[in-house]
Every structure is written in C-alpha cells, then in structure tokens.
C-alpha cells in the first residue's frame, strides 16, 4: 500500500506528537501595531493590537483579556491608555515633546490545555484539572511593546525597561539601522538576563502565515542579534519555557512566557 494512503489513529498520533514537539505554535501571539513609528512633535499615531498567528493582522483581542496598556514617555512618566472596546482595541496618541516613547501591554495570565476526547483534538482555556488525554497544558503570560521615535534619534530611552516579567530590550535604536545591519537585543526574565530564549523575527509582508524571516537564541548573557533583512515594520518575539513547579503540576505541564517588540526599520 502506498504510504500516502495511510490514515487513522496512527496518523492522528503522529500529528499530535508533532504539535506537542513544535513548542508554542498553538498559542496566540500578542503584539502592538503602530501606524506611524516616527511622528513629529505635535503629531499623532494610532496604536492597535495584533493577536494570533499572522503578522501584522490576524484575530481580535477581547478587552477583558487585557491587564495593562500604557505609554512610557521620555523621562519615565507612565500614562495609562484607554483602548476602544471594539475591533482591534485601537487608541490614538499625541506627542508634545521629542524622545523615544514605549507603548506596552500585558495580558491577564491564564491556562491553556490541548487534549484528545473521542478521537478529536480539543482546546480549553483552562488548566488540565479533570481532563484526560492531555497533549499540551501550559500556564502562560504574554507581554508586548512597541518603540516610537519622535524627532530624537540620539535618545537612549529605547533601553528603558517597563518591568514585564519577560521583556525584550533593544541595545541600539532600531530606527537608526539599515537593511543588512544587525540589531542586538537583550531578553530579561524578572529583570535578569534570560539565556537560551528562542527569538523569532519577521517583517510586514514576509509571509501571510506563521512564518518568520529570522530565528535565533539568546546566549548566556541573554543577548541575541537579529539581521535586518528588509525595511518597514518588524515583529520580534521571545519565548521562555519552564517546567511547571510543584504547586502547579496538577494544573499544567509547563510555564510559557512570551514577549514581543515591534518597531520600524527605515
């Protein structure tokens, strides 16, 4: 019998194993889109949420999933942003002075479980408690940032930390890079360098699916370098996975932390 005709439970199990081994491909990614990454003083830009698997736009994010949405101004002042409750939770921001602005968001933590029931793969936004046939079960936290430069190319505020548990810190201003340059970033976990964090990067227009233009891993110092392959908006995603601690083993198998950073390369 030709191998291409094989169907049934063996093929299903193979597919499930591939899903489990490919990490967090099941998990939606959170990111922030910016209509103008380099506005002028007195100018405005619109911010809206990306959510899903296709950059720059995929799914809608429910407002009740959002735990934080802020603008970190030059000098460190934090301003809470109020998203429009419809669609992509958009908001408009005005800029009265020069400097690097960081907009940041965080989701409410939660659980996600994938399992098999009666031969079908099921998904549940809850822990694995009371569920059999578990394939993947995680506790997750997700964070997002975007960099906006307002007439201040020499401002080093892009290095500011917003205090997220997992965070991508650029070590140079992405707005000053050109195609072919490398962008060095440091990934922090609870404020300390995060070694062996997976980094995925892509730019608007690279793919209509969940494909990334560049992938690498942080070193022991938490630093990774991403080559700028194209001009325009970019999305960087960092992931850190940890085994579930003793107090959560009855609820999930591992912990998943994700952080994203969006910016524009001229």
N, C-alpha and C positions, 0 to 999 in steps of 0.2 A: 504494500500500500504506500502511495506517495506520502512523504512526511507532511506536505501541505494540507492533507485531508484530516489530520488529527484534530479531534475536538473533544469536548467533555471535561471531566473533572481534572485530568492531568494538566490540560492547557490552562484551566482556571487557576490551579495552584501555582503554575509557573508564572502567570500574570501577577498573582498576589505576591509572590516572592520578589519579583522584580520591583513592584510598587514599594514593598517594605524596604528593599535594599537601596532604593534610589533616594532615600532620605525624606526631605520635606516637600517633595513635588506635589503632594496632596494639599499643602497648606497655602491659603491665600497670602499674598504679599501686600503690605501696606506701603504706599509711597505718597509723596506730595508733588503735584504738578503746579508749575508757575507759568503764567502767560508771558511775563517779562522778567527775566533774571537780572537785567541791568537797567532799571528805570533811572530817570533823572530825579534830582531833588524837586519836590513838588509833584512828582509823578505818582502813578498808581500801578498796581498789578493785581491780578486775580489769582487766588490760590484755590485748588480743588483737589479732592482726594482720588488717588488711584488705589484700586483694590482688586486683587485677583491674580491672573497669570499672564496677562497680555499688556505690555507697556506700549503707549502711555495710558490707555483707557481700556478698562475691562468691565468690572462689576460695580454695583452700587454698594456703598458702605452705609449701614444703618447708624443713625445718630446715637442710639443707645449703646453702641459698641465703643464709642469714643470716650476715653478717660481724660485726655489732655489735648489742648490745641493752643499754642502760644506763639508769640513773636518775641524773640530775643533781640533787643535793639543794641546798637553800638554803645558801649559803656556798661552793658549788663542788665539794663532795665527790662523786666518781663511784662508783656502785655497779653492778657487772655483774649483769644479770638473767638468770635461767635459765628459758627458756620450756619449757612442757610440749611434748614432741615430737609430740603428736597434734593433729589438727584445726587450730585457728587459732593454735597456739603461745601459749596463754594463760599468764599468770602473775598472782599476787596480790601487791600491795604494801601495806605498812602504813606509817603516818605518825606519828612520835613527836613532831614539833615543827611549829610554824607556818611557812609560807613558800610560795613558788612552786617547784614541782617540775617538771622537764622530763624526760620519758622519750623516748629517742631510739634509732633503729635505722638500720642501713645494710645494703644487700645487697652480696654479692660482685660486683664488676664483671664484665661479660660482653659477648658479641656477640649480635646478633640479625640474621637475614637473611631477607627475603621474596623469593621468586623464582618464575618460571614454568617448569614442566617438563611437557612433553607436553600443553600447553594447560591445565594446572591450577596454581593458586597453591599454593606450598609454603612452609612455615615451618621455620626451622632455628635452634636456639640455638647458633650458631657464626658464625665470620667468613664472608666471601664467597669465600674462597680455594677455587679449583677449581669454582666454581659459575658457570653462565651464566644469562642471563635474569634478572639481579638487578633487583628493583624497589626495595627498601629494604635497606640494610645499615648498621647502627649499632653503635658501641661505647657502652655505657650504664653509668651509675652512678645508683643511687637511694637516697634518704635520707628518713627520716620522723621527726617529732617530735609530741609532744602536751603540752599545758600542763595542770597540775593545781594548783589553788589550795587551800591548807589554812589557813583562818582568817587570811589575811594579805592583804587587798585592796590594801594600800599597798606591798607588797613589789615591788620593780622587777626581781626576778630573771628575769622573763619575757624581758628583753632579753639574757640570757646567751647566748653562742654556744657550741654544743657542738663546733664545729670541722669540721663537714661541708664538703665541697668546695662544694656548693650548699646554701644554708640560708635559710630564711625567719625573719626576726627581727621580732616584733611591736614596734611603737614605743609601744604602750599596752596596758594589761591588757584582753584581750577580755572577761574575766569582769565588768568594770565597765561594759560598753557595753549599750545597749538597742537595740531594733528601731528602725531609721531612722538610727542613728549610722553613722559611717564608721570603719573600722579601718585605720590606716596601718601598713604593713609595709615592711621593707627586705629586699631579696634580696641576699645576698652570694655571690660566687663567689671561692673561695680567699681569703676574708676581706675582699674589696673589693666596693664597690657593683657590682651587675650590671645594666647598662642594657638595655632592650628585652627583658627576660624576660617571657614570657607567664605571666599569673596567671589561674587558674580557681578558682572558689569555688562551693560548694554546701552545702546543709544536709540533715540527715536527713529524708527524706520528700518532698523536692522532686521526685525522679524515680526510677523503677525502672530506668532505663537510664543510659547515659553522657552525661547532660545536666548542664550547670552553670547555676546560678542567676545567676552574675555572672562577667564576664571583663574583664580589663584588661591593661595592660602597664606595666612599670616605666619611670620616666623616667631621665634621665642620672644621677641620684643614686641609682638603684636602688630608689626608693620608689614604692609604689603604694597606692591607697586602695580598700578594698572596703566596699560598703554592707551593713550587717547587715539583711537583709530578713526574718529570721524568728528566733525564739528556738530554743534547743536546740543539739545538736552540729553543728559545722561542719567542713568539709574544705577547706583551701586547697592548691592545687598550683601549683608554679612550674616552668617549663621553660626550659632554655637549650640552644641548639643551636649547634654549631660545625663548620666543615668539617674533615674528617679531616686531620691533619698528614701531612707527607711519609712518616714512618715507619709510618703506619697505612693509607695509601691502598690498599695491596694487600689489606687485611683488611676495610675498611669505607669508606663514603662520608661519614659524618658522626659526630660525637660528640653524645650526648644525655645531659643531666643533668636529673634530676627530684628535687624536694624537696616534701614535704608537711608541713602543720601542721594538727593537729586541736585543737579547743577547744570550749567551750560558751558560748553567749551566753544570759544569764539571760532 
